[in-house]
Amino acid sequence: MEPLRILLVGNGGREHALAWKLSQSPRVESIIAVPGNGGTATCPKTTNNTSVAADDFPGLVALSQKERINLVVPGPEAPLVEGIEGPFRAANIRCYGPSKAAAMLEGSKAYSKDFMKKYNIPTAAYANFTHYEEARKYLDSINHNVVLKASGLAAGKGVIIPENKEEAQKALKSIMIDKEFGDAGAEVVIEEFLEGDELSILSFCDGRAMRSLPAAQDHKRALDGDKGLNTGGMGCYSPTLIATKELIEDIERTILQPTIDGMVKEGEPFIGTLFTGLMITKNGPKTLEYNVRFGDPETQTLLPLMSKDTDLAEIMVACTEGQLEKVSIKIDPKASATVVVAAGGYPGSYAKGTPLQVGTTSADTNIFHAGTAIKEGQLQTSGGRVIAAQATAETLEQAVKKAYEGVKLINFDKMHYRKDIAHRALKPATEALTYASAGVSIDAGNQFVERIKKAVASTSRPGADAIIGGFGGEFDLEAGGYTRVPILVSAIDGVGTKLMIAQKMNKHDTVGIDLVAMNVNDLVVQGAEALYFTDYYGCSKLVLETAASFVEGVAEGCKQANCALVGGETAEMPGMYKDDDYDAAGCANGAMYKEHRLPKMDTMAEGDILLGLASNGVHSNGFSLVRRIIERAKLSYTDPAPWDNSTSVGLSLLTPTKIYVRPLLQVTNKHLVKGLSHITGGGLTENVPRMLPKHLAAEIDVAAWQLPPVFKWLKQAGNVAAAEMGRTFNTGVGMVAVVSKENAHQVVAELEAAGETVYTIGKLVSRSSEGCVLLNLASWD
């Protein structure tokens, strides 16, 4: 392998840490830092070069060609957003960093927020503004707390968190009118203020694959106790208490990988280091921002945790070649802490050129220079964040202690640093435990109930007011119209693996309708009217939007079936389910008079007609096979549906199960129907015989209706035999009725008048073996 000659662009603490780690690579022959700082000047294999400006891209290319540079590492965001990668790519010199288009993830907060929305990446609610007056009116119109962000680059300081509306208006004026952040504030993002703990994750990316370093937590505010103005970062530590294995897997699944996949779909695969700023809210992780480079001071904190045999230069080269999965990245099982020492007055005005002295460090302690320079042999301050002490140790408490011992080696006039780095992780061990700290949020549960009350109340009907919040639901049979003692009927069911598609698509209302349909359709085939419904929703973590959308779908299904949603159970059980997975079940309760009971097997006879009511699609059964076929076809659920280009695979499959209750009750209450069969798991073959006497069988001509396009595609793509289709899916018929020849015409007319599509699909015959015989299966081929 060729030796590496590296051009490192930048002069901060991040660049010193990068030079420190890169110089340890056996492949690295030399590093030129442009312009570098007082720390890079003393780094092994590294020389500073101030002959070319960091923003002079042609000059940097010429320098690289002269020095035979074969790997460029831009440190700060500005050159990346300005497109430094392009000239080096054109010169055939590999550059570890994203293209100018991909760097828009950091270059424009408005772009990044729109990107998150497009690819369903969890983030705060927001609005973008380019006109001050529109933004001012918007602030006046809302009542929640907000965060104001200058959309462009502002050296990590373009974020203002006002404490009230008056402060918000002043901040908006300072950004858009007074130009506090210059052109970066020409567009402003106003977003919902999120509460929780922040996390930073740095990920190596090769365009398609990504590998992340341990999560870190930095300290943005200038003063102890998270007070004072925002800064570029006053300290950092890793690991953090909140970054559990389960949380990191959740973040990778819902945020990081969708980001990488989204950039591929945008036609700009992301190569380099993706810094993802996160807020861990009670409703799960949400994305605050993207940076398209190593963070500062996260880099100083995390690189020392990489094992000595993990080669940072090899990782960077692999990323530029799309080969990240071929390199090894090992992390030492230690803790790391960084304390930034700033100039007096920072982040406001501060002095430069102040003489600076640094002592000799002990093992596992590093001093990373940022705003320093050597002039006439004297080390001096040259920036706001001047220098940082970093240490690793077996425990975080030990690492923090060693880092502060490192701070004692630094001395310059009016130096300032925070004295509470890692305070969130070093809370007293005697802290009282709560239900919330165990992962169950009573507040979230209460908010959930308030959110769904309106939807639930909309399902009220005579006999039930559908008011939730008590210990149980009730139904008054007399008020519901039952003047005689009826027979009570119950059904209980779930939705099955269709829930997995709902989770993939982040669309949960339609499966709520499915839950109701699976139960109330099972009641009506017995001749019963569904009166009231209860549901069960189980999850590891209650995500308000997901759960509320699901229950709102349940309420819609109840309205379609004319049954009241009188209660339910929402069980938040940390660790019981994986990530954001949930499961659901429902119970429908109904009533009928004895004379309406179905099936009427003793009245069934050879020659009785079989009517089929059209389905809406796949409904809620057979999804284990559906998902297998989709996987074999190498389709994403967001891809256009091959059977219907007007929608996606996922949205088409999420079409809810048809609820047949109202039209069927019209004919069953008139004694026009002898039996009904709800076509669920097992298809026609297994479900139709359930309503028949032992001596009769159903003879069904499958050519009597057109096999819907979705089933045609599933059959072809999965190479599924016609008989297997008939015993797995509804194949276009979701309900089958047995009627006499004399009543067939009236039943068809009444059902069609109620909006149903009805097929005459067969008749009852004498049973010899099978309870359901499917004729003309070849018509499906």
Secondary structure as GFF3:
##gff-version 3
##sequence-region A 1 781
A	DSSP	beta_strand	4	10	.	.	.	ID=ss1
A	DSSP	alpha_helix	13	22	.	.	.	ID=ss2
A	DSSP	beta_strand	28	35	.	.	.	ID=ss3
A	DSSP	three_ten_helix	40	42	.	.	.	ID=ss4
A	DSSP	beta_strand	46	48	.	.	.	ID=ss5
A	DSSP	alpha_helix	57	66	.	.	.	ID=ss6
A	DSSP	beta_strand	71	74	.	.	.	ID=ss7
A	DSSP	alpha_helix	77	82	.	.	.	ID=ss8
A	DSSP	alpha_helix	85	90	.	.	.	ID=ss9
A	DSSP	alpha_helix	104	107	.	.	.	ID=ss10
A	DSSP	alpha_helix	109	118	.	.	.	ID=ss11
A	DSSP	beta_strand	126	129	.	.	.	ID=ss12
A	DSSP	alpha_helix	132	141	.	.	.	ID=ss13
A	DSSP	beta_strand	146	150	.	.	.	ID=ss14
A	DSSP	beta_strand	159	160	.	.	.	ID=ss15
A	DSSP	alpha_helix	165	176	.	.	.	ID=ss16
A	DSSP	three_ten_helix	182	185	.	.	.	ID=ss17
A	DSSP	beta_strand	188	192	.	.	.	ID=ss18
A	DSSP	beta_strand	197	206	.	.	.	ID=ss19
A	DSSP	beta_strand	210	212	.	.	.	ID=ss20
A	DSSP	beta_strand	217	218	.	.	.	ID=ss21
A	DSSP	beta_strand	221	223	.	.	.	ID=ss22
A	DSSP	three_ten_helix	224	226	.	.	.	ID=ss23
A	DSSP	beta_strand	227	230	.	.	.	ID=ss24
A	DSSP	beta_strand	235	238	.	.	.	ID=ss25
A	DSSP	alpha_helix	245	251	.	.	.	ID=ss26
A	DSSP	pi_helix	252	256	.	.	.	ID=ss27
A	DSSP	alpha_helix	257	265	.	.	.	ID=ss28
A	DSSP	beta_strand	271	281	.	.	.	ID=ss29
A	DSSP	beta_strand	284	291	.	.	.	ID=ss30
A	DSSP	alpha_helix	298	302	.	.	.	ID=ss31
A	DSSP	three_ten_helix	303	305	.	.	.	ID=ss32
A	DSSP	alpha_helix	312	320	.	.	.	ID=ss33
A	DSSP	three_ten_helix	324	326	.	.	.	ID=ss34
A	DSSP	beta_strand	335	342	.	.	.	ID=ss35
A	DSSP	beta_strand	357	358	.	.	.	ID=ss36
A	DSSP	beta_strand	365	369	.	.	.	ID=ss37
A	DSSP	beta_strand	372	375	.	.	.	ID=ss38
A	DSSP	beta_strand	378	381	.	.	.	ID=ss39
A	DSSP	beta_strand	385	393	.	.	.	ID=ss40
A	DSSP	alpha_helix	396	407	.	.	.	ID=ss41
A	DSSP	beta_strand	410	411	.	.	.	ID=ss42
A	DSSP	alpha_helix	442	457	.	.	.	ID=ss43
A	DSSP	beta_strand	487	494	.	.	.	ID=ss44
A	DSSP	alpha_helix	498	505	.	.	.	ID=ss45
A	DSSP	alpha_helix	509	524	.	.	.	ID=ss46
A	DSSP	beta_strand	529	539	.	.	.	ID=ss47
A	DSSP	alpha_helix	544	561	.	.	.	ID=ss48
A	DSSP	beta_strand	564	572	.	.	.	ID=ss49
A	DSSP	beta_strand	582	592	.	.	.	ID=ss50
A	DSSP	three_ten_helix	594	596	.	.	.	ID=ss51
A	DSSP	three_ten_helix	601	603	.	.	.	ID=ss52
A	DSSP	beta_strand	609	614	.	.	.	ID=ss53
A	DSSP	alpha_helix	623	632	.	.	.	ID=ss54
A	DSSP	beta_strand	640	641	.	.	.	ID=ss55
A	DSSP	beta_strand	644	648	.	.	.	ID=ss56
A	DSSP	alpha_helix	649	653	.	.	.	ID=ss57
A	DSSP	alpha_helix	661	668	.	.	.	ID=ss58
A	DSSP	beta_strand	675	678	.	.	.	ID=ss59
A	DSSP	alpha_helix	683	687	.	.	.	ID=ss60
A	DSSP	three_ten_helix	688	691	.	.	.	ID=ss61
A	DSSP	beta_strand	696	701	.	.	.	ID=ss62
A	DSSP	three_ten_helix	702	704	.	.	.	ID=ss63
A	DSSP	alpha_helix	709	718	.	.	.	ID=ss64
A	DSSP	alpha_helix	722	726	.	.	.	ID=ss65
A	DSSP	beta_strand	733	739	.	.	.	ID=ss66
A	DSSP	alpha_helix	741	753	.	.	.	ID=ss67
A	DSSP	beta_strand	758	766	.	.	.	ID=ss68
A	DSSP	beta_strand	772	775	.	.	.	ID=ss69
A	DSSP	three_ten_helix	777	780	.	.	.	ID=ss70
###
